[in-house]
């Protein structure tokens, strides 16, 4: 068997700059036998690398630069989408927590049985857990005979 028959041909796929410094290229290689391999290709100081040379010759620096710009734009877009999702999730969680605090307040007998519609409405319309707690405590202080011995029971 001669040396040429041992060398498999391969196709270079999706070459990209490995960093903004452009000192390495990340590329996938697909070999004749179907194997895929991802490689980081660089040029040693004062040397050369035939894979590097082939990529630059075949694809060109402009292509690598444009792919880097696309990758950066996609990265920024994904970061923004993630931040937006987190914000939406946080708002949803805050609303759910507020709803649960109101439900818990209205499960208390002192609130459930109260005839003070004004404070009960304030609890219903509260926009924060602190408001729910303040109005619930207010109602409790006004109507609990232990907290307010002059309360009408």
Helices and strands as residue ranges (DSSP letters): H 3-6, E 10-17, E 24-31, E 36-42, H 50-59, H 61-107, H 109-112, H 117-125, H 129-143
